[in-house]
Amino acid sequence: MTPRPILPVSDVLPQLRAALAEGPNAVLVAPPGAGKTTLVPLDLLDTPWLGTRKILLIEPRRLAARAAARRMAEILGEDVGATVGWRMRLDTKVSGRTRIEVVTEGVFTRMILGAPDLPDVGAVIFDEFHERSLDGDFSLALALDVQSALREDLRLLVMSATLDGARVAALLGDAPVVESLGRAFPVTVSYRDRPGTQPIEDAVAEAVRATLTETTDSLLVFLPGQREIERVAERLGSLASPTLLVAPLYGVMEAAAQDVAIRPAPKGVRKIVLATSIAETSITIDGVGTVIDSGLRRLPLFEPATGLSRLETVRVSRAAADQRAGRAGRTGPGRAIRLWREAEGLVAFDRPEILSSDLAGLVLDCAAWGVADPQSLAFLDPPPRPALTEAAALLTDLGALEADGRPTPQGAEMRELPLPPRLAAMVVGAGTSRKLAADIAVLLTERGLGGPDVDLESRLRRFRSDRGARAQAAKILARRIAGDSGRKGSVRGESGEGASPTQAAETAEFLEPGALLALAFPDRVAVARGARGHFVLANGRGGVVDASSGLADAKLLVVAELQGQARDGRIHAALTVSRESLESLFAGRITDEEVVAFDSASGQVRAKRVRRLGKATLSETQIKVPEGTAASAAFAAGIRARGLAALPFGSDGERLLLRLRFLAAAFGAPWPDFSDDSLLASLEEWLLPFLPGVTKLSGIDAGTLRTALGALVPAELQRRLESLAPSHIDVPSGSRLPIRYDAEGPVLSVRVQELFGLTEHPAIADGKLPLTLELLSPAHRPIQITRDLPGFWAGSWRDVRADLRGRYPRHSWPENPAEAAATARAKPRGT
């Protein structure tokens, strides 16, 4: 046995033992490198209250679980699987001798749901709880429920590096908080601002090259995701040498490749570890003295309105940035380089995953647990109600929940599979295609298997030919999933109206891959629309496949992964599906309806028979426009969309409309409102009765429009229309001239000579409203605007006359036009 190391947490181990001896719960806050992950479980093995029972150490990630188990086994001088073992998806190493099981959060959730009394378990330790994963929060809530109802003797210990210890302690019944100050070596933090236009990969590669010339340390570089890691590795490829190793580190890598990044480098070799946030806590990478932090991380964000999760690249929190910087000070003084401005503000902590995740799995597990409302459990942050509502709706849609919230037999079977509810529903409903369904499910839950191709069929082929250790473990899991789903024999209803997709698949002999995926994602059946590679999903969202993909020419897809905005999200994983399969699977969900709508391009109402699955249109057939209210409503809607200008009023009709608007503005009630808004809102009352059977704009004539407008005027006002707002006026020359009704008032455009001899200003509305006179030259050019003609004759006419005599010498320009004879000619008759 290797002597147990003396680490900072060693000083508080007696205090922690005493706390757990006196009460069932405790909180341990200790910084990275304090040794809590490995020393605490080993120290508790010989406590009297534990006896011969096991300790479960819960880790948020497989990488951390393997590293912790290996380190504890090394301290004990044993192999993993003896006193210390691990349980995780695709990999279990335990034996009858195992006393400490290092378990990932998701696996622990399944363990406690399967055996609530946790037989042979004396303590559950939740490590790195500050990461606040959904599984971590749910696991602790279940453990507290078990402790209060079944196992008062069960010890629960929550450990974290950065955490509001008092808040967690309150959740654990005012449990004592033990704090280890740790032994952090000083870390010098510097800032290197990245221009907003510079790709993060270029900024990181520049920082790495510059730092390599300044230090002999190994480097740990934090990047948001696998894509950025691969791009930085490509940019640094020329640096690789026997003495410099570039080592990626992210979650979907083979375990052996992860070990290359974690284990100590050979003597004389420096490492550049390019990691996601997976390296923030739980593991120590020996030799690292410098951290370069991009300041970014990638998080899933669930949108209840669409039922989709999208990955979002966000700024790290202040706590995460400090955690990252601390990795440089684990074994000696270090340096952290942050690629952002020092003044840039960061939020204090990362947002708990439970507040922005798909909660379907949690709701189904709670239903099986006998909890109708998950918010009643002891969560540090209760799950949000909108996400719970969306989750329950999805589970009901998948046939997993009864109307009263209890699991259906199908839901109970889905729960027993180590899969998210959608994929579990696919496997349960696959019939004789269970093995294929299980392969697809594993492919979608184990990121990276089968390559990055959008077409899941291509990934399936690569996965099946892959002989790597991770692929082989995944195949074993797929066989187990297929066997588990087939052993019990699902209890399903008959296919038909209201049946879930899995129920509808009951009698299928064999389902194509796309049809299987549709069992999991009925709301993501996608129909080609518009440009090549563009699709609309049954849930109303838009999706785009890269033009280089073979799926870009597909007519129908089922989308498993979609990221981005609602209008044109990027499709990352999908399968083609046949129309026949969809018709068979969703017979009770596909709707046929007649759609009568205005076609703006042709300016007429058209009708079609539309076959839909959700909001995705499977087919359209043109039919004859039916008579009745539907066509009239569509015609009115089309006119409203185009505006009143779309109606062919003609010049007479437009003048009539202006006169009526003038009267409404000048006199008010009882004159009706003839504004665009009012007329468009009341098309059904004033216009459509005059257009029986008309369904296109070209079928409307100007005369009908004038008649319809006139009919709006009450009978008692019809006689007064001409007296109050005449269309024309007679002038002294004998001409009958039109009056123009502008927004500012009625206007008469007239050559000044035609008003000679007029001593009173012309007016309308029973002489109460003077016209605005737009006086014109013989060439019809404006020379004066007035509302006081006598005043004009007596005043400025002299100057205007002088100008007109010079420009138009053949015309008569009298000194006193009020006494002259009006004329519409160049000269008055007889001169």
C-alpha positions in Angstrom: 0.0 0.0 0.0 1.3 3.5 -0.9 1.4 5.8 2.1 -1.6 8.1 2.0 -0.5 11.5 0.8 -0.7 14.5 3.2 -2.9 17.0 1.3 -4.6 20.2 2.4 -7.9 18.4 3.1 -6.1 16.1 5.6 -6.2 18.8 8.2 -10.1 18.8 8.3 -10.7 15.0 8.0 -11.1 14.6 11.7 -13.7 17.4 11.8 -15.5 15.8 8.9 -15.6 12.4 10.5 -17.0 14.0 13.7 -19.7 15.8 11.8 -20.9 12.6 10.0 -20.7 10.7 13.3 -23.0 13.2 14.9 -25.5 13.7 12.1 -26.4 12.3 8.7 -25.4 15.2 6.5 -22.4 17.5 6.0 -21.0 19.9 3.4 -17.3 20.1 2.6 -15.9 23.1 0.8 -12.4 22.7 -0.5 -10.5 24.3 -3.4 -9.1 22.4 -6.3 -6.1 20.3 -5.4 -7.1 19.9 -1.8 -7.4 16.2 -2.2 -11.1 15.9 -1.2 -12.0 13.5 -4.1 -9.5 10.8 -3.2 -8.8 11.2 0.5 -12.3 11.7 1.9 -13.8 8.4 0.7 -10.7 6.5 1.9 -10.8 8.2 5.3 -14.4 7.3 5.9 -14.0 3.5 5.1 -13.3 2.6 8.7 -15.9 4.7 10.4 -18.1 2.8 12.9 -21.4 4.1 11.3 -20.4 2.7 7.9 -19.6 -0.8 9.1 -19.2 -3.1 6.1 -21.4 -1.0 3.8 -20.3 0.8 0.7 -19.5 4.4 -0.1 -20.8 5.8 -3.4 -18.8 8.7 -4.8 -20.8 10.5 -7.4 -18.9 12.3 -10.1 -20.3 14.5 -12.9 -18.1 13.1 -15.6 -16.7 9.7 -16.7 -13.2 11.2 -17.0 -13.2 12.4 -13.4 -14.7 9.1 -12.2 -12.0 7.0 -13.9 -9.3 9.4 -12.6 -10.6 9.3 -9.0 -11.0 5.5 -8.9 -7.5 5.0 -10.3 -5.9 7.4 -7.9 -7.6 5.8 -4.8 -6.7 2.3 -6.1 -3.1 3.4 -6.5 -3.0 4.8 -3.0 -4.3 1.4 -1.7 -1.8 -0.5 -3.9 -4.6 -2.3 -5.8 -6.1 -2.5 -9.2 -9.4 -0.8 -10.0 -12.2 -3.2 -9.3 -10.8 -4.4 -5.9 -11.6 -2.1 -2.9 -12.3 0.8 -5.3 -14.3 0.4 -8.5 -16.3 2.4 -10.9 -19.8 2.3 -12.6 -20.5 4.4 -15.6 -22.3 4.1 -18.9 -20.5 1.6 -21.1 -18.0 0.6 -18.4 -18.2 -1.1 -15.0 -15.4 -2.3 -12.9 -16.5 -3.6 -9.5 -16.3 -6.9 -7.6 -17.5 -8.5 -4.4 -14.6 -6.8 -2.6 -15.5 -3.3 -3.7 -16.3 -0.8 -0.9 -16.0 2.4 -2.8 -17.8 2.7 -6.0 -17.1 5.8 -8.1 -20.4 6.4 -10.0 -21.4 9.0 -12.6 -24.5 11.1 -11.8 -26.7 9.5 -14.4 -25.9 6.0 -13.4 -26.5 6.8 -9.7 -30.0 8.2 -10.6 -30.8 4.9 -12.2 -29.4 3.0 -9.2 -31.6 4.8 -6.7 -34.7 4.7 -8.8 -34.2 0.9 -9.2 -33.5 0.3 -5.5 -34.7 3.3 -3.4 -33.5 1.8 -0.1 -29.9 1.7 -1.5 -29.1 -1.7 0.1 -25.5 -2.1 1.2 -24.8 1.6 0.9 -23.9 3.6 4.0 -22.9 6.9 2.4 -23.3 8.9 -0.7 -20.8 11.6 -1.5 -21.6 14.2 -4.2 -18.4 15.5 -5.6 -17.9 18.8 -7.5 -21.5 19.7 -6.8 -20.9 23.3 -7.8 -21.1 22.2 -11.5 -24.9 22.0 -10.8 -25.7 19.4 -13.5 -29.3 18.3 -13.9 -28.4 14.8 -12.9 -26.5 16.0 -9.9 -29.4 18.1 -8.6 -31.9 15.4 -9.2 -29.6 12.7 -7.6 -29.3 14.8 -4.4 -33.1 15.5 -4.3 -33.8 11.7 -4.6 -31.2 10.9 -2.0 -32.7 13.4 0.5 -36.2 11.9 -0.2 -34.8 8.4 0.5 -33.1 9.5 3.6 -36.3 11.1 5.0 -38.6 8.2 4.2 -36.5 5.0 4.1 -33.0 5.4 5.3 -32.5 7.8 8.3 -29.0 6.2 8.8 -27.9 7.1 5.2 -25.0 9.6 5.3 -25.0 12.3 2.6 -22.0 14.5 2.0 -21.8 17.3 -0.6 -18.4 18.4 -1.7 -17.4 21.3 -3.8 -14.6 23.7 -4.7 -16.7 26.8 -5.3 -20.1 26.8 -3.7 -22.5 28.7 -1.5 -22.0 26.2 1.4 -24.6 27.8 3.6 -27.3 27.4 1.0 -26.5 23.8 0.4 -26.3 23.2 4.2 -29.8 24.6 4.6 -31.1 22.2 1.9 -29.5 19.3 3.9 -31.3 20.3 7.1 -28.8 22.8 8.4 -25.9 20.4 8.0 -22.5 21.4 9.3 -20.1 23.0 6.8 -16.5 21.9 7.0 -14.1 24.2 5.1 -10.6 23.4 3.9 -8.5 26.4 3.0 -6.3 24.3 0.8 -2.8 24.9 -0.3 -3.0 27.0 -3.5 0.3 28.1 -5.0 0.2 31.7 -6.2 -1.1 32.2 -9.8 -0.3 35.4 -11.7 -3.2 36.4 -13.8 -2.7 38.5 -16.9 -5.2 39.7 -19.6 -4.7 39.7 -23.4 -7.7 41.2 -25.1 -9.0 39.5 -28.3 -10.4 41.7 -31.0 -14.1 41.0 -31.6 -13.4 40.1 -35.2 -10.6 37.6 -34.5 -11.7 33.9 -34.4 -11.1 32.4 -31.0 -9.0 29.6 -32.6 -6.5 32.2 -34.0 -6.3 34.1 -30.8 -5.6 31.0 -28.8 -3.0 29.7 -31.3 -1.2 33.1 -31.1 -1.3 33.1 -27.3 0.1 29.5 -27.2 3.0 30.3 -29.6 3.9 33.4 -27.6 3.7 31.7 -24.2 5.9 28.8 -25.3 8.8 31.2 -25.8 8.3 32.6 -22.3 8.1 29.5 -20.2 9.2 25.8 -20.0 5.9 24.7 -18.4 3.3 22.5 -19.9 0.2 24.4 -21.0 -3.5 23.8 -20.3 -5.7 25.6 -22.8 -9.4 26.0 -22.2 -11.7 26.1 -25.3 -15.5 26.0 -25.7 -15.8 22.7 -27.6 -14.4 19.9 -29.7 -14.6 21.9 -32.9 -12.4 24.7 -31.6 -10.0 22.2 -30.1 -9.5 20.5 -33.4 -9.0 23.8 -35.2 -6.4 25.0 -32.7 -4.6 21.6 -32.8 -4.4 22.0 -36.6 -2.9 25.5 -36.3 -0.3 24.2 -33.8 0.5 21.1 -35.8 3.8 22.4 -37.0 5.0 22.7 -33.3 4.7 19.0 -32.6 8.0 17.4 -31.9 9.6 14.6 -29.7 9.8 17.2 -26.9 6.4 18.9 -27.4 3.0 17.0 -27.4 -0.3 18.6 -28.4 -3.0 16.6 -26.5 -6.8 17.3 -27.0 -9.1 16.5 -24.1 -12.9 16.4 -24.5 -15.7 14.2 -23.4 -16.4 12.0 -26.4 -12.8 10.9 -26.9 -11.7 7.3 -26.3 -10.6 6.8 -22.7 -7.1 5.9 -23.9 -6.8 9.2 -25.7 -8.0 11.1 -22.7 -5.4 9.3 -20.6 -2.7 10.7 -22.9 -3.7 14.2 -21.9 -4.0 13.5 -18.2 -1.1 11.3 -17.3 2.4 12.8 -16.7 4.4 13.5 -19.8 7.6 11.5 -20.4 10.7 13.1 -19.0 11.8 16.0 -21.2 8.5 16.3 -22.9 6.2 19.4 -22.6 2.4 19.1 -23.2 -0.1 21.5 -24.6 -3.4 20.2 -23.4 -6.4 21.6 -25.4 -9.4 21.0 -23.2 -13.1 21.9 -22.7 -14.5 22.7 -19.3 -14.1 19.0 -18.6 -10.6 19.9 -17.1 -11.9 22.6 -14.7 -12.2 20.3 -11.7 -11.8 16.8 -10.4 -8.6 15.9 -12.3 -5.0 17.0 -12.0 -2.9 17.3 -15.1 0.7 17.0 -13.9 3.3 19.5 -15.1 0.9 22.3 -16.0 2.2 25.6 -14.9 0.4 27.9 -17.3 -3.3 28.1 -18.2 -4.6 29.9 -21.3 -8.3 30.6 -20.9 -10.5 31.5 -23.9 -13.2 32.6 -21.4 -15.8 30.6 -23.3 -17.8 27.5 -22.7 -20.6 25.7 -24.5 -23.8 25.0 -22.7 -27.1 23.4 -23.8 -30.1 25.7 -23.7 -33.6 24.2 -23.8 -36.4 26.1 -25.4 -39.8 24.9 -24.0 -41.7 26.6 -26.8 -40.0 24.4 -29.4 -39.1 21.3 -27.4 -35.5 21.7 -28.7 -32.2 22.2 -27.0 -29.5 24.3 -28.7 -25.9 24.6 -27.8 -24.9 28.1 -26.9 -21.3 29.5 -26.6 -21.3 31.7 -23.5 -18.9 33.5 -21.3 -17.6 31.6 -18.3 -18.6 32.6 -14.8 -16.2 34.3 -12.4 -16.1 31.1 -10.4 -15.3 29.0 -13.4 -12.6 31.4 -14.5 -11.0 31.2 -11.0 -11.2 27.4 -11.2 -9.5 27.4 -14.5 -6.8 29.7 -13.3 -6.3 27.5 -10.2 -5.2 24.6 -12.4 -1.9 26.4 -12.9 -1.2 26.4 -9.2 -1.8 22.8 -8.3 1.9 21.8 -8.0 3.7 25.1 -7.9 3.5 28.8 -8.7 1.8 29.3 -12.0 0.4 31.8 -14.5 -3.0 32.3 -16.1 -3.5 34.2 -19.3 -7.1 35.3 -20.0 -8.1 36.2 -23.5 -10.4 39.1 -22.5 -10.3 42.6 -21.1 -9.7 42.8 -17.3 -12.6 45.2 -17.0 -15.0 42.8 -18.6 -17.7 41.7 -16.1 -18.5 38.0 -15.5 -21.5 36.5 -13.7 -20.6 35.1 -10.3 -21.7 31.4 -11.0 -22.8 29.3 -13.9 -26.5 29.0 -14.4 -27.7 25.6 -12.9 -28.5 23.2 -15.7 -31.9 22.4 -14.2 -33.1 25.9 -15.1 -32.3 25.5 -18.8 -32.6 21.8 -19.7 -35.1 19.4 -21.2 -36.9 17.9 -18.1 -38.7 15.0 -19.8 -36.5 12.4 -18.2 -36.8 14.0 -14.8 -40.6 14.2 -15.1 -40.9 10.5 -16.1 -38.6 9.4 -13.3 -40.6 11.5 -10.8 -43.8 9.9 -12.0 -42.4 6.5 -11.4 -41.1 7.7 -8.0 -44.7 8.6 -7.2 -44.1 12.4 -7.3 -46.7 14.1 -9.4 -45.0 17.6 -9.0 -41.2 17.5 -9.2 -41.1 21.0 -7.6 -42.1 19.2 -4.3 -38.7 17.5 -4.1 -35.8 19.1 -2.3 -34.1 20.9 -5.1 -31.5 23.7 -4.5 -33.2 25.4 -7.5 -36.7 24.1 -8.3 -37.3 23.1 -12.0 -39.1 25.8 -13.9 -42.8 25.3 -14.5 -42.8 25.9 -18.3 -40.2 23.3 -18.9 -42.1 20.8 -16.6 -45.3 21.5 -18.6 -43.5 21.0 -21.9 -42.0 17.7 -20.6 -45.3 16.3 -19.4 -46.9 17.2 -22.8 -44.0 15.4 -24.7 -44.3 12.3 -22.5 -48.0 12.1 -23.0 -47.4 12.5 -26.7 -45.0 9.6 -26.6 -47.5 7.4 -24.7 -45.4 7.4 -21.5 -47.9 9.1 -19.2 -51.5 8.6 -18.4 -53.8 11.6 -18.2 -53.4 11.7 -14.4 -49.6 11.8 -14.7 -48.9 8.2 -13.8 -46.6 6.2 -16.1 -48.3 4.0 -18.6 -47.0 0.4 -19.0 -45.1 1.7 -22.0 -43.7 4.6 -19.9 -42.6 2.1 -17.2 -40.7 0.1 -19.9 -39.2 3.3 -21.3 -37.9 4.2 -17.8 -35.9 1.0 -17.5 -33.8 1.8 -20.5 -30.7 3.8 -20.0 -31.9 6.4 -22.6 -33.6 9.7 -22.7 -37.4 9.4 -23.0 -37.6 10.1 -26.8 -35.0 7.4 -27.7 -36.5 5.0 -25.1 -39.9 5.4 -26.8 -38.2 4.6 -30.2 -36.7 1.4 -28.9 -39.8 0.3 -27.0 -42.0 0.9 -30.1 -39.6 -0.6 -32.7 -41.1 -4.0 -32.8 -38.9 -6.4 -34.8 -36.5 -3.5 -35.5 -35.4 -3.2 -31.9 -31.7 -3.8 -32.6 -31.6 -1.1 -35.3 -33.4 1.3 -32.9 -30.9 0.5 -30.1 -28.0 1.2 -32.5 -29.5 4.6 -33.4 -30.2 5.4 -29.8 -26.6 4.6 -28.7 -25.2 6.6 -31.7 -27.2 9.7 -30.6 -26.3 9.5 -26.9 -22.6 8.7 -27.4 -21.3 11.8 -29.2 -18.6 11.2 -31.8 -19.4 7.6 -32.6 -19.6 7.0 -36.3 -18.1 10.4 -37.2 -19.7 13.8 -37.8 -21.8 13.1 -40.9 -25.3 14.7 -40.8 -26.7 11.6 -42.3 -27.2 9.1 -39.5 -27.2 6.2 -42.0 -23.5 7.0 -42.8 -22.7 7.2 -39.1 -24.4 3.8 -38.6 -22.3 2.2 -41.2 -19.1 3.6 -39.7 -20.2 2.6 -36.2 -20.9 -1.0 -37.2 -17.5 -1.3 -38.8 -15.6 0.4 -35.9 -13.4 -2.0 -33.9 -12.3 0.6 -31.3 -12.8 0.0 -27.6 -15.4 2.7 -27.3 -17.4 1.5 -30.3 -17.3 -2.1 -29.0 -18.5 -1.0 -25.6 -21.3 0.9 -27.3 -22.3 -2.1 -29.3 -22.6 -4.2 -26.1 -24.8 -1.5 -24.6 -27.0 -1.4 -27.7 -27.5 -5.2 -27.6 -28.4 -5.0 -23.9 -30.8 -2.2 -24.6 -32.4 -4.1 -27.4 -32.7 -7.2 -25.2 -34.2 -5.3 -22.3 -36.8 -3.7 -24.4 -37.8 -7.0 -26.0 -37.9 -9.1 -22.8 -41.0 -7.6 -21.2 -43.2 -7.1 -24.2 -44.8 -3.7 -24.2 -48.5 -3.2 -23.5 -49.6 -0.9 -26.3 -53.0 0.4 -27.4 -54.4 0.0 -30.9 -53.1 2.3 -33.6 -55.5 5.0 -34.7 -56.9 8.3 -33.5 -54.8 9.7 -30.7 -52.4 6.8 -30.6 -48.8 7.5 -29.8 -46.2 6.8 -32.6 -44.9 3.8 -30.7 -48.4 2.4 -30.4 -48.9 2.9 -34.1 -45.7 1.0 -34.8 -47.0 -2.1 -33.0 -47.8 -4.2 -36.0 -44.9 -3.2 -38.2 -42.8 -6.1 -39.5 -39.7 -3.9 -40.0 -39.2 -0.2 -39.8 -36.7 1.8 -41.9 -34.2 3.9 -39.8 -36.0 7.1 -40.6 -39.4 5.7 -39.4 -37.7 4.5 -36.2 -36.3 8.0 -35.6 -39.8 9.4 -36.2 -41.0 7.4 -33.2 -38.7 9.5 -31.1 -39.1 12.8 -32.8 -42.6 13.0 -34.3 -42.5 16.8 -34.0 -39.3 16.9 -36.1 -40.5 15.3 -39.2 -39.3 17.8 -41.8 -40.6 18.5 -45.3 -38.4 20.1 -48.1 -39.4 23.8 -48.7 -38.1 26.5 -51.0 -34.4 26.4 -51.7 -32.3 23.2 -51.8 -31.5 21.9 -48.3 -34.2 24.0 -46.6 -36.9 22.2 -44.6 -39.8 23.0 -42.3 -40.4 20.8 -39.3 -43.7 19.6 -37.9 -43.2 21.8 -34.9 -43.0 24.9 -37.1 -39.3 25.5 -36.9 -37.1 25.8 -40.0 -34.0 23.7 -40.6 -31.2 23.8 -43.1 -28.9 21.0 -44.3 -25.5 22.0 -45.8 -25.6 21.9 -49.6 -22.7 19.4 -49.7 -24.8 16.8 -47.8 -26.7 14.1 -49.7 -29.6 14.9 -47.5 -30.0 18.3 -49.1 -32.0 16.7 -51.9 -34.3 14.7 -49.6 -38.1 15.4 -49.7 -38.7 14.1 -46.1 -36.4 13.9 -43.1 -36.6 13.2 -39.5 -34.3 15.5 -37.5 -32.6 14.3 -34.4 -30.3 17.3 -33.7 -30.9 20.9 -34.6 -29.1 24.0 -33.5 -29.6 27.7 -34.1 -32.4 30.0 -34.5 -36.1 29.0 -35.0 -36.3 30.2 -38.7 -33.3 28.3 -40.1 -31.6 26.1 -37.5 -28.6 24.0 -38.6 -29.5 20.3 -38.9 -26.7 18.2 -37.4 -28.2 14.7 -37.5 -31.1 13.4 -39.5 -32.4 10.4 -41.5 -34.5 10.3 -44.7 -38.0 8.7 -44.3 -40.6 7.6 -46.8 -44.0 9.1 -47.2 -45.5 5.6 -46.8 -43.8 5.0 -43.4 -45.1 8.3 -42.1 -48.6 7.6 -43.4 -48.5 4.3 -41.5 -47.0 5.5 -38.3 -49.0 8.7 -37.9 -52.4 7.7 -39.3 -54.1 9.1 -36.3 -52.1 12.4 -36.4 -52.1 13.3 -40.0 -54.8 15.8 -40.9 -56.5 16.6 -44.1 -58.1 20.0 -44.6 -59.3 22.4 -47.3 -57.3 25.6 -47.2 -58.9 28.6 -48.9 -56.5 31.6 -49.1 -55.7 34.6 -51.1 -52.8 34.2 -53.5 -51.0 37.5 -53.6 -49.0 36.6 -56.7 -52.1 36.1 -58.9 -54.4 38.5 -57.0 -57.1 35.9 -56.4 -58.5 33.3 -54.0 -57.3 29.8 -54.4 -58.2 26.5 -52.7 -56.2 23.4 -52.0 -56.5 20.2 -50.0 -53.6 20.0 -47.6 -52.3 16.9 -45.8 -50.3 17.8 -42.7 -48.3 16.3 -39.9 -48.2 19.0 -37.3 -47.1 22.1 -39.1 -45.3 20.3 -41.8 -47.2 20.0 -45.1 -46.9 16.5 -46.6 -48.9 17.2 -49.8 -51.0 19.9 -51.5 -53.7 19.4 -54.2 -55.4 22.3 -56.0 -59.2 22.2 -55.9 -62.1 24.4 -57.0 -62.7 27.4 -54.8 -65.8 26.7 -52.8 -68.6 29.2 -52.6 -69.5 30.7 -49.3 -68.0 32.5 -46.4 -64.6 30.8 -46.6 -63.9 32.3 -50.0 -65.3 35.7 -49.0 -63.1 35.8 -45.8 -60.0 34.8 -47.8 -60.8 37.5 -50.4 -61.2 40.1 -47.6 -58.0 39.0 -46.0 -56.1 39.3 -49.3 -57.4 42.9 -49.8 -56.5 43.8 -46.3 -53.0 42.4 -46.8 -52.5 44.5 -50.0 -54.2 47.6 -48.7 -57.0 49.8 -50.1 -54.7 50.8 -53.0 -55.2 47.3 -54.5 -58.8 48.2 -55.3 -59.4 49.6 -58.8 -61.3 52.8 -57.8 -60.4 54.7 -61.0 -60.1 58.5 -61.0 -63.8 59.1 -60.4 -63.9 56.6 -57.5 -60.8 58.1 -55.9 -62.3 61.6 -56.1 -65.5 60.4 -54.5 -63.5 58.8 -51.7 -61.6 62.0 -51.1 -64.9 64.0 -51.0 -66.4 61.6 -48.5 -63.3 61.8 -46.3 -63.4 65.6 -46.4 -67.0 65.5 -45.2 -66.2 63.1 -42.4 -63.3 65.3 -41.3 -65.2 68.6 -41.7 -68.5 67.7 -40.2 -68.0 64.4 -38.2 -71.0 62.3 -37.3 -73.3 61.3 -38.9 -70.9 61.2 -41.8 -69.1 57.8 -41.7 -65.4 57.2 -41.3 -63.9 56.6 -44.7 -60.3 56.2 -43.6 -58.2 53.3 -45.0 -58.3 51.5 -41.6 -62.0 51.8 -41.3 -62.8 50.7 -44.8 -60.4 47.7 -44.6 -61.8 46.6 -41.3 -65.4 46.7 -42.6 -64.9 45.1 -46.1 -67.5 42.5 -45.2 -70.2 45.1 -44.6 -69.7 47.7 -47.4 -67.9 45.9 -50.3 -68.4 42.1 -50.3 -72.2 42.3 -50.6 -71.7 44.1 -54.0 -69.3 41.3 -55.2 -71.2 38.0 -55.0 -69.1 35.2 -56.3 -66.1 37.5 -57.1 -62.8 36.0 -55.8 -60.2 37.9 -57.7 -59.2 41.6 -57.9 -59.5 41.7 -61.6 -63.2 40.9 -61.2 -63.9 44.2 -59.4 -64.9 47.2 -61.6 -64.7 50.8 -60.7 -68.4 51.4 -61.0 -69.1 48.8 -58.4 -66.7 50.4 -56.0 -68.3 53.8 -56.5 -71.7 52.3 -55.8 -70.4 50.5 -52.7 -68.8 53.6 -51.4 -72.0 55.7 -52.0 -74.1 53.1 -50.2 -72.2 53.8 -47.0 -73.6 57.3 -46.9 -77.0 57.4 -45.0 -80.0 58.1 -47.2 -80.7 61.4 -45.5 -77.2 62.6 -46.4 -77.1 61.5 -50.0 -78.9 64.7 -51.2 -76.4 66.9 -49.4 -73.3 65.3 -50.8 -73.2 67.6 -53.9 -74.2 70.8 -52.0 -71.6 70.3 -49.2 -68.8 68.7 -51.2 -69.4 69.3 -55.0 -67.2 67.4 -57.4 -67.0 70.5 -59.7 -67.6 74.2 -59.6 -68.7 76.7 -62.3 -66.3 79.7 -62.7 -67.0 83.1 -64.4 -65.4 82.0 -67.7 -68.2 79.4 -68.1 -65.8 76.5 -67.4 -66.9 73.7 -65.0 -63.7 72.8 -63.1 -63.1 69.9 -60.7 -62.4 70.5 -57.0 -59.5 68.6 -55.5 -60.0 67.5 -52.0 -56.6 67.4 -50.3 -55.8 66.5 -46.7 -55.5 70.3 -46.0 -58.9 71.1 -47.5 -60.6 71.6 -50.9 -58.5 73.1 -53.7 -59.5 74.7 -57.0 -56.7 74.9 -59.6 -57.8 77.5 -62.2 -56.2 79.9 -64.7 -56.4 83.4 -63.2 -58.1 84.8 -66.3 -61.2 82.6 -65.8 -61.9 84.4 -62.5 -61.8 87.9 -63.9 -65.0 89.8 -62.8 -65.4 87.7 -59.6 -65.7 89.9 -56.5 -66.3 87.2 -53.9 -64.1 84.3 -52.9 -65.7 81.0 -54.1 -66.8 78.7 -51.3 -68.5 75.3 -50.8 -70.4 73.7 -47.9 -73.3 76.1 -48.2 -70.8 78.9 -48.6 -69.2 78.2 -45.2 -65.8 76.9 -46.4 -63.6 79.0 -48.8 -61.8 77.1 -51.4 -58.1 77.3 -51.6 -57.4 78.8 -55.0 -54.3 77.6 -56.9 -54.1 80.4 -59.5 -52.4 79.4 -62.7 -50.8 81.2 -65.6 -52.0 80.6 -69.2 -49.4 77.8 -69.3 -51.0 76.2 -66.2 -48.1 77.1 -64.0 -48.8 78.2 -60.4 -48.6 82.0 -59.8 -50.4 82.4 -56.5 -52.2 80.5 -53.8 -54.9 82.4 -51.9 -58.0 82.1 -49.8 -58.9 85.8 -50.3 -59.5 86.6 -53.9 -60.8 90.2 -53.4 -57.7 90.9 -51.3 -55.5 89.5 -54.0 -57.1 91.7 -56.7 -56.6 94.7 -54.5 -53.1 93.9 -53.4 -50.4 91.7 -55.0 -52.2 91.5 -58.4 -50.2 94.6 -59.5 -46.9 92.8 -59.2 -48.3 89.5 -60.6 -49.8 91.5 -63.6 -46.5 93.1 -64.4 -44.8 89.7 -64.5 -47.6 88.1 -66.6 -47.6 90.9 -69.1 -43.9 90.4 -69.8 -44.3 86.6 -70.1 -47.6 86.4 -71.9 -47.9 89.7 -74.0 -50.7 88.3 -76.3 -53.0 88.0 -73.3 -55.1 90.7 -71.7 -54.0 91.7 -68.2 -56.4 94.3 -66.9 -55.5 96.7 -64.1 -58.7 95.9 -62.2 -59.6 92.2 -62.8 -62.6 92.5 -60.6 -64.3 94.6 -63.3 -62.9 92.7 -66.3 -64.6 89.9 -68.3 -63.5 86.4 -67.5 -62.1 84.3 -70.4 -60.8 80.9 -71.1 -59.2 82.2 -74.3 -56.0 84.2 -74.9 -58.0 87.3 -75.3 -61.6 88.1 -74.5 -64.0 87.7 -77.4 -64.4 90.8 -79.5 -60.9 92.2 -78.8 
